[in-house]
Amino acid sequence: MENIVKKILYTGVGVVAATTERLQMAIDDLVEKGKLSEDEGRKVVDDVVKNTEAHKGQYELRFKKIVDAAYEKLNLPQNEDTTKLEKRIKSLEVKLGLLAKEFEKYKAMQQKNNQNL
């Protein structure tokens, strides 16, 4: 599930980068056509970047809420639940390994007894 969240995050970053690039291209085009001066174009881009940075915390909070809601809606285990499950699986693997060893000893003993008969 972490991979999905990472992909969503990277997609968001990609969208922001693409939007910024398109904005820069549009501003460059306006400057080239003489509808904006270079200083005005730079100011527009700077304002957008500053505005985006100023709202970064809000965007991150919204993203976290969306991800948390998705986890809850899909009834997926959260980080602490996953950690508990991993510990439980490891414990069960150890127990299974011990049981397998005991079973092998039992089989060896049975074969030995069968040979003695």
Beta strands, then each sheet from edge to edge (+ up, - down):
end
